[in-house]
Every structure is written in structure tokens, then in C-alpha cells.
């Protein structure tokens, strides 16, 4: 795993490449699926989560048309933190986002294959994949014919 050190002057140093990097450089690492850890240069404390949140904030501010988090959604997140027993929101969001990304890739693959199926067939397959995903990850029971076998 690549180690990025954050110094008191807010500069980020990539120890593997021996150079200073920007948040944009880290965003590119994320897009390239390169694992990294950001740590405080002095204490060694893991700052990865804070840096990832900073990257999200910058991206939200940079492109007003591509905002992911509305004001209402952010307010709801804050309310979740104030609940006596917070919802298992992180797991749900991770799984939902993973599913959306897998479906997006699946759709792109399908289009690249010049629509070998009809659009209705494609939607049926996606609906079945959704059902299997949520049944597996939320502990639901399978379809009736799955239970009988």
C-alpha cells in the first residue's frame, strides 16, 4: 500500500514516488484503484478518511452540475449521527454504491456488445441481479424455487 505523509504545512508527500502530491493526484490514484494510506508525518495517525472527505468536498464544489450530496441529504446524514442507535448507514451506502457501479459497468459492457439483447431483456437481467444482491446482503430469503432445491 502506498503511503502518503501529510506535513504540518498541509503538504502531501508520496513516499513511493519521493515527491509532493496534490489532492488531484490522490483522486487519480483512487480512480486508478491504487490503494494508499495518508498518515500524519509526525504522529503516524491515519488521516486517510479526512483526506478522502476533503477530495469529495472539492469535487462537489468544483462542478455544481454534478453534485452528489444535496443539502437535504447532508442534513439527513447529520441527523443519523444524533440518533440514540445510529443506522448501519455506512454498510448500506457501501453496498448500494457498489451495486450501482457494477450495474453501470454492466450497462456499458452491454452497449459495447451492440445490444445483443433487447432493452427489455437487459432490464429484466438487471432487476434479477438487484434482487439477488439485496437478498444476499440483507439476509433475505431466496426465490421460492431456490428454497425448494
Helices and strands as residue ranges (DSSP letters): E 2-6, E 12-14, E 19-21, H 23-31, E 36-40, H 48-62, G 64-66, H 71-81, H 89-112, H 119-137, H 144-148
